[in-house]
């Protein structure tokens, strides 16, 4: 199996007022916010463009379900399909089906404390 997690893809959290909190982070911490939050761009060890997403969600979002937590982590991975097969064999709870978009594939797992974790096999060049 290749590497599993290669980096943090994003941090998502619930808030009463996503617009207000994005404005606060923009005004006080200089985050370049847009409708989704803030995208941080960086280069990997091979010089490829990569991104990490910071996104506030409305407090009543169902996107984090079945987790009841206020946050969800997103990890960048190299081979999502293979990784989910290995994790399933290891007894990790996989949630839902793989979702595919122009910017990558997404899968979901639960950790032992009920945190939903989003696994992302990115296509960073889709954002450029």
PyMOL CGO cylinders between C-alpha atoms (Angstrom):
from pymol import cmd
from pymol.cgo import CYLINDER

trace = [
    CYLINDER, 0.00, 0.00, 0.00, 1.28, 3.44, -0.90, 0.3, 1, 1, 1, 1, 1, 1,
    CYLINDER, 1.28, 3.44, -0.90, 1.11, 6.27, 1.59, 0.3, 1, 1, 1, 1, 1, 1,
    CYLINDER, 1.11, 6.27, 1.59, -2.21, 6.65, 3.29, 0.3, 1, 1, 1, 1, 1, 1,
    CYLINDER, -2.21, 6.65, 3.29, -2.60, 10.27, 4.37, 0.3, 1, 1, 1, 1, 1, 1,
    CYLINDER, -2.60, 10.27, 4.37, -0.38, 12.78, 2.56, 0.3, 1, 1, 1, 1, 1, 1,
    CYLINDER, -0.38, 12.78, 2.56, -1.54, 15.97, 4.27, 0.3, 1, 1, 1, 1, 1, 1,
    CYLINDER, -1.54, 15.97, 4.27, -4.44, 17.96, 5.64, 0.3, 1, 1, 1, 1, 1, 1,
    CYLINDER, -4.44, 17.96, 5.64, -6.98, 18.71, 2.94, 0.3, 1, 1, 1, 1, 1, 1,
    CYLINDER, -6.98, 18.71, 2.94, -9.16, 20.92, 5.07, 0.3, 1, 1, 1, 1, 1, 1,
    CYLINDER, -9.16, 20.92, 5.07, -10.78, 21.80, 8.32, 0.3, 1, 1, 1, 1, 1, 1,
    CYLINDER, -10.78, 21.80, 8.32, -14.55, 22.29, 8.42, 0.3, 1, 1, 1, 1, 1, 1,
    CYLINDER, -14.55, 22.29, 8.42, -16.56, 23.51, 11.39, 0.3, 1, 1, 1, 1, 1, 1,
    CYLINDER, -16.56, 23.51, 11.39, -20.09, 24.52, 12.31, 0.3, 1, 1, 1, 1, 1, 1,
    CYLINDER, -20.09, 24.52, 12.31, -20.96, 28.10, 13.22, 0.3, 1, 1, 1, 1, 1, 1,
    CYLINDER, -20.96, 28.10, 13.22, -24.12, 30.13, 13.79, 0.3, 1, 1, 1, 1, 1, 1,
    CYLINDER, -24.12, 30.13, 13.79, -23.26, 32.62, 11.05, 0.3, 1, 1, 1, 1, 1, 1,
    CYLINDER, -23.26, 32.62, 11.05, -20.73, 31.45, 8.42, 0.3, 1, 1, 1, 1, 1, 1,
    CYLINDER, -20.73, 31.45, 8.42, -20.72, 34.81, 6.62, 0.3, 1, 1, 1, 1, 1, 1,
    CYLINDER, -20.72, 34.81, 6.62, -19.99, 36.76, 9.79, 0.3, 1, 1, 1, 1, 1, 1,
    CYLINDER, -19.99, 36.76, 9.79, -17.24, 34.37, 10.88, 0.3, 1, 1, 1, 1, 1, 1,
    CYLINDER, -17.24, 34.37, 10.88, -15.61, 34.47, 7.40, 0.3, 1, 1, 1, 1, 1, 1,
    CYLINDER, -15.61, 34.47, 7.40, -15.66, 38.27, 7.57, 0.3, 1, 1, 1, 1, 1, 1,
    CYLINDER, -15.66, 38.27, 7.57, -14.08, 38.22, 11.05, 0.3, 1, 1, 1, 1, 1, 1,
    CYLINDER, -14.08, 38.22, 11.05, -11.24, 35.94, 9.91, 0.3, 1, 1, 1, 1, 1, 1,
    CYLINDER, -11.24, 35.94, 9.91, -10.75, 38.07, 6.79, 0.3, 1, 1, 1, 1, 1, 1,
    CYLINDER, -10.75, 38.07, 6.79, -10.72, 41.36, 8.71, 0.3, 1, 1, 1, 1, 1, 1,
    CYLINDER, -10.72, 41.36, 8.71, -8.65, 40.27, 11.71, 0.3, 1, 1, 1, 1, 1, 1,
    CYLINDER, -8.65, 40.27, 11.71, -6.42, 37.45, 10.43, 0.3, 1, 1, 1, 1, 1, 1,
    CYLINDER, -6.42, 37.45, 10.43, -6.17, 38.34, 6.76, 0.3, 1, 1, 1, 1, 1, 1,
    CYLINDER, -6.17, 38.34, 6.76, -7.74, 35.16, 5.36, 0.3, 1, 1, 1, 1, 1, 1,
    CYLINDER, -7.74, 35.16, 5.36, -8.65, 35.56, 1.69, 0.3, 1, 1, 1, 1, 1, 1,
    CYLINDER, -8.65, 35.56, 1.69, -12.22, 34.33, 2.13, 0.3, 1, 1, 1, 1, 1, 1,
    CYLINDER, -12.22, 34.33, 2.13, -14.83, 33.55, -0.50, 0.3, 1, 1, 1, 1, 1, 1,
    CYLINDER, -14.83, 33.55, -0.50, -18.21, 31.79, -0.44, 0.3, 1, 1, 1, 1, 1, 1,
    CYLINDER, -18.21, 31.79, -0.44, -16.54, 28.50, 0.65, 0.3, 1, 1, 1, 1, 1, 1,
    CYLINDER, -16.54, 28.50, 0.65, -14.13, 29.87, 3.25, 0.3, 1, 1, 1, 1, 1, 1,
    CYLINDER, -14.13, 29.87, 3.25, -10.42, 30.18, 2.48, 0.3, 1, 1, 1, 1, 1, 1,
    CYLINDER, -10.42, 30.18, 2.48, -8.13, 28.11, 0.28, 0.3, 1, 1, 1, 1, 1, 1,
    CYLINDER, -8.13, 28.11, 0.28, -4.47, 27.94, 1.28, 0.3, 1, 1, 1, 1, 1, 1,
    CYLINDER, -4.47, 27.94, 1.28, -2.16, 27.17, -1.65, 0.3, 1, 1, 1, 1, 1, 1,
    CYLINDER, -2.16, 27.17, -1.65, 1.19, 25.43, -1.21, 0.3, 1, 1, 1, 1, 1, 1,
    CYLINDER, 1.19, 25.43, -1.21, 3.61, 23.20, -3.08, 0.3, 1, 1, 1, 1, 1, 1,
    CYLINDER, 3.61, 23.20, -3.08, 4.36, 19.57, -2.27, 0.3, 1, 1, 1, 1, 1, 1,
    CYLINDER, 4.36, 19.57, -2.27, 7.89, 18.14, -2.21, 0.3, 1, 1, 1, 1, 1, 1,
    CYLINDER, 7.89, 18.14, -2.21, 7.81, 17.61, -5.99, 0.3, 1, 1, 1, 1, 1, 1,
    CYLINDER, 7.81, 17.61, -5.99, 6.72, 21.21, -6.60, 0.3, 1, 1, 1, 1, 1, 1,
    CYLINDER, 6.72, 21.21, -6.60, 3.09, 20.42, -7.46, 0.3, 1, 1, 1, 1, 1, 1,
    CYLINDER, 3.09, 20.42, -7.46, 0.40, 22.96, -6.58, 0.3, 1, 1, 1, 1, 1, 1,
    CYLINDER, 0.40, 22.96, -6.58, -1.69, 21.78, -3.62, 0.3, 1, 1, 1, 1, 1, 1,
    CYLINDER, -1.69, 21.78, -3.62, -4.45, 23.27, -1.51, 0.3, 1, 1, 1, 1, 1, 1,
    CYLINDER, -4.45, 23.27, -1.51, -5.91, 23.08, 1.98, 0.3, 1, 1, 1, 1, 1, 1,
    CYLINDER, -5.91, 23.08, 1.98, -9.44, 24.34, 2.60, 0.3, 1, 1, 1, 1, 1, 1,
    CYLINDER, -9.44, 24.34, 2.60, -10.77, 26.14, 5.69, 0.3, 1, 1, 1, 1, 1, 1,
    CYLINDER, -10.77, 26.14, 5.69, -14.58, 26.27, 5.68, 0.3, 1, 1, 1, 1, 1, 1,
    CYLINDER, -14.58, 26.27, 5.68, -17.23, 27.32, 8.18, 0.3, 1, 1, 1, 1, 1, 1,
    CYLINDER, -17.23, 27.32, 8.18, -20.59, 25.59, 7.73, 0.3, 1, 1, 1, 1, 1, 1,
    CYLINDER, -20.59, 25.59, 7.73, -23.99, 26.60, 9.04, 0.3, 1, 1, 1, 1, 1, 1,
    CYLINDER, -23.99, 26.60, 9.04, -24.61, 25.01, 12.44, 0.3, 1, 1, 1, 1, 1, 1,
    CYLINDER, -24.61, 25.01, 12.44, -27.54, 22.93, 11.14, 0.3, 1, 1, 1, 1, 1, 1,
    CYLINDER, -27.54, 22.93, 11.14, -25.55, 21.33, 8.29, 0.3, 1, 1, 1, 1, 1, 1,
    CYLINDER, -25.55, 21.33, 8.29, -26.09, 17.62, 7.75, 0.3, 1, 1, 1, 1, 1, 1,
    CYLINDER, -26.09, 17.62, 7.75, -22.77, 17.28, 5.89, 0.3, 1, 1, 1, 1, 1, 1,
    CYLINDER, -22.77, 17.28, 5.89, -20.93, 16.00, 9.00, 0.3, 1, 1, 1, 1, 1, 1,
    CYLINDER, -20.93, 16.00, 9.00, -23.51, 13.26, 9.73, 0.3, 1, 1, 1, 1, 1, 1,
    CYLINDER, -23.51, 13.26, 9.73, -23.59, 10.70, 11.14, 0.3, 1, 1, 1, 1, 1, 1,
    CYLINDER, -23.59, 10.70, 11.14, -21.12, 12.54, 13.41, 0.3, 1, 1, 1, 1, 1, 1,
    CYLINDER, -21.12, 12.54, 13.41, -22.67, 14.89, 15.95, 0.3, 1, 1, 1, 1, 1, 1,
    CYLINDER, -22.67, 14.89, 15.95, -19.40, 16.83, 16.32, 0.3, 1, 1, 1, 1, 1, 1,
    CYLINDER, -19.40, 16.83, 16.32, -18.92, 20.51, 15.54, 0.3, 1, 1, 1, 1, 1, 1,
    CYLINDER, -18.92, 20.51, 15.54, -16.05, 19.86, 13.11, 0.3, 1, 1, 1, 1, 1, 1,
    CYLINDER, -16.05, 19.86, 13.11, -14.85, 17.54, 10.39, 0.3, 1, 1, 1, 1, 1, 1,
    CYLINDER, -14.85, 17.54, 10.39, -11.29, 16.96, 9.23, 0.3, 1, 1, 1, 1, 1, 1,
    CYLINDER, -11.29, 16.96, 9.23, -10.37, 16.33, 5.61, 0.3, 1, 1, 1, 1, 1, 1,
    CYLINDER, -10.37, 16.33, 5.61, -7.18, 14.43, 4.83, 0.3, 1, 1, 1, 1, 1, 1,
    CYLINDER, -7.18, 14.43, 4.83, -5.46, 14.28, 1.46, 0.3, 1, 1, 1, 1, 1, 1,
    CYLINDER, -5.46, 14.28, 1.46, -4.78, 10.69, 0.32, 0.3, 1, 1, 1, 1, 1, 1,
    CYLINDER, -4.78, 10.69, 0.32, -3.02, 9.09, -2.67, 0.3, 1, 1, 1, 1, 1, 1,
    CYLINDER, -3.02, 9.09, -2.67, -5.30, 6.22, -3.67, 0.3, 1, 1, 1, 1, 1, 1,
    CYLINDER, -5.30, 6.22, -3.67, -8.75, 6.51, -2.14, 0.3, 1, 1, 1, 1, 1, 1,
    CYLINDER, -8.75, 6.51, -2.14, -10.23, 3.29, -3.52, 0.3, 1, 1, 1, 1, 1, 1,
    CYLINDER, -10.23, 3.29, -3.52, -7.32, 1.15, -2.33, 0.3, 1, 1, 1, 1, 1, 1,
    CYLINDER, -7.32, 1.15, -2.33, -7.18, 2.93, 1.02, 0.3, 1, 1, 1, 1, 1, 1,
    CYLINDER, -7.18, 2.93, 1.02, -10.88, 2.39, 1.71, 0.3, 1, 1, 1, 1, 1, 1,
    CYLINDER, -10.88, 2.39, 1.71, -10.49, -1.31, 0.88, 0.3, 1, 1, 1, 1, 1, 1,
    CYLINDER, -10.49, -1.31, 0.88, -7.60, -1.61, 3.35, 0.3, 1, 1, 1, 1, 1, 1,
    CYLINDER, -7.60, -1.61, 3.35, -9.45, 0.36, 6.04, 0.3, 1, 1, 1, 1, 1, 1,
    CYLINDER, -9.45, 0.36, 6.04, -12.53, -1.83, 5.61, 0.3, 1, 1, 1, 1, 1, 1,
    CYLINDER, -12.53, -1.83, 5.61, -10.38, -4.94, 6.11, 0.3, 1, 1, 1, 1, 1, 1,
    CYLINDER, -10.38, -4.94, 6.11, -8.94, -3.32, 9.24, 0.3, 1, 1, 1, 1, 1, 1,
    CYLINDER, -8.94, -3.32, 9.24, -12.45, -2.90, 10.66, 0.3, 1, 1, 1, 1, 1, 1,
    CYLINDER, -12.45, -2.90, 10.66, -12.74, 0.87, 10.15, 0.3, 1, 1, 1, 1, 1, 1,
    CYLINDER, -12.74, 0.87, 10.15, -16.31, 2.09, 9.63, 0.3, 1, 1, 1, 1, 1, 1,
    CYLINDER, -16.31, 2.09, 9.63, -16.71, 3.44, 6.08, 0.3, 1, 1, 1, 1, 1, 1,
    CYLINDER, -16.71, 3.44, 6.08, -19.66, 5.83, 5.59, 0.3, 1, 1, 1, 1, 1, 1,
    CYLINDER, -19.66, 5.83, 5.59, -21.50, 6.09, 2.27, 0.3, 1, 1, 1, 1, 1, 1,
    CYLINDER, -21.50, 6.09, 2.27, -20.14, 5.75, -1.24, 0.3, 1, 1, 1, 1, 1, 1,
    CYLINDER, -20.14, 5.75, -1.24, -17.19, 7.37, -2.98, 0.3, 1, 1, 1, 1, 1, 1,
    CYLINDER, -17.19, 7.37, -2.98, -18.10, 10.73, -4.53, 0.3, 1, 1, 1, 1, 1, 1,
    CYLINDER, -18.10, 10.73, -4.53, -16.25, 11.88, -7.68, 0.3, 1, 1, 1, 1, 1, 1,
    CYLINDER, -16.25, 11.88, -7.68, -15.87, 15.45, -8.94, 0.3, 1, 1, 1, 1, 1, 1,
    CYLINDER, -15.87, 15.45, -8.94, -13.53, 17.33, -11.28, 0.3, 1, 1, 1, 1, 1, 1,
    CYLINDER, -13.53, 17.33, -11.28, -11.40, 18.26, -8.25, 0.3, 1, 1, 1, 1, 1, 1,
    CYLINDER, -11.40, 18.26, -8.25, -11.09, 14.74, -6.84, 0.3, 1, 1, 1, 1, 1, 1,
    CYLINDER, -11.09, 14.74, -6.84, -12.63, 11.72, -5.16, 0.3, 1, 1, 1, 1, 1, 1,
    CYLINDER, -12.63, 11.72, -5.16, -14.07, 11.72, -1.64, 0.3, 1, 1, 1, 1, 1, 1,
    CYLINDER, -14.07, 11.72, -1.64, -14.70, 8.92, 0.84, 0.3, 1, 1, 1, 1, 1, 1,
    CYLINDER, -14.70, 8.92, 0.84, -15.76, 9.01, 4.47, 0.3, 1, 1, 1, 1, 1, 1,
    CYLINDER, -15.76, 9.01, 4.47, -14.86, 7.07, 7.59, 0.3, 1, 1, 1, 1, 1, 1,
    CYLINDER, -14.86, 7.07, 7.59, -15.63, 7.30, 11.29, 0.3, 1, 1, 1, 1, 1, 1,
    CYLINDER, -15.63, 7.30, 11.29, -13.00, 7.28, 14.01, 0.3, 1, 1, 1, 1, 1, 1,
    CYLINDER, -13.00, 7.28, 14.01, -13.58, 5.46, 17.34, 0.3, 1, 1, 1, 1, 1, 1,
    CYLINDER, -13.58, 5.46, 17.34, -14.91, 8.66, 18.98, 0.3, 1, 1, 1, 1, 1, 1,
    CYLINDER, -14.91, 8.66, 18.98, -17.57, 9.32, 16.34, 0.3, 1, 1, 1, 1, 1, 1,
    CYLINDER, -17.57, 9.32, 16.34, -15.69, 11.90, 14.29, 0.3, 1, 1, 1, 1, 1, 1,
    CYLINDER, -15.69, 11.90, 14.29, -16.50, 11.75, 10.60, 0.3, 1, 1, 1, 1, 1, 1,
    CYLINDER, -16.50, 11.75, 10.60, -13.33, 12.06, 8.52, 0.3, 1, 1, 1, 1, 1, 1,
    CYLINDER, -13.33, 12.06, 8.52, -13.37, 13.05, 4.87, 0.3, 1, 1, 1, 1, 1, 1,
    CYLINDER, -13.37, 13.05, 4.87, -10.67, 11.41, 2.74, 0.3, 1, 1, 1, 1, 1, 1,
    CYLINDER, -10.67, 11.41, 2.74, -9.83, 13.31, -0.44, 0.3, 1, 1, 1, 1, 1, 1,
    CYLINDER, -9.83, 13.31, -0.44, -7.83, 12.12, -3.43, 0.3, 1, 1, 1, 1, 1, 1,
    CYLINDER, -7.83, 12.12, -3.43, -7.30, 15.59, -4.92, 0.3, 1, 1, 1, 1, 1, 1,
    CYLINDER, -7.30, 15.59, -4.92, -7.00, 16.92, -8.43, 0.3, 1, 1, 1, 1, 1, 1,
    CYLINDER, -7.00, 16.92, -8.43, -5.53, 20.28, -7.40, 0.3, 1, 1, 1, 1, 1, 1,
    CYLINDER, -5.53, 20.28, -7.40, -5.02, 21.47, -10.98, 0.3, 1, 1, 1, 1, 1, 1,
    CYLINDER, -5.02, 21.47, -10.98, -8.83, 21.60, -11.33, 0.3, 1, 1, 1, 1, 1, 1,
    CYLINDER, -8.83, 21.60, -11.33, -8.73, 24.75, -9.14, 0.3, 1, 1, 1, 1, 1, 1,
    CYLINDER, -8.73, 24.75, -9.14, -6.09, 26.60, -11.15, 0.3, 1, 1, 1, 1, 1, 1,
]
cmd.load_cgo(trace, "trace")
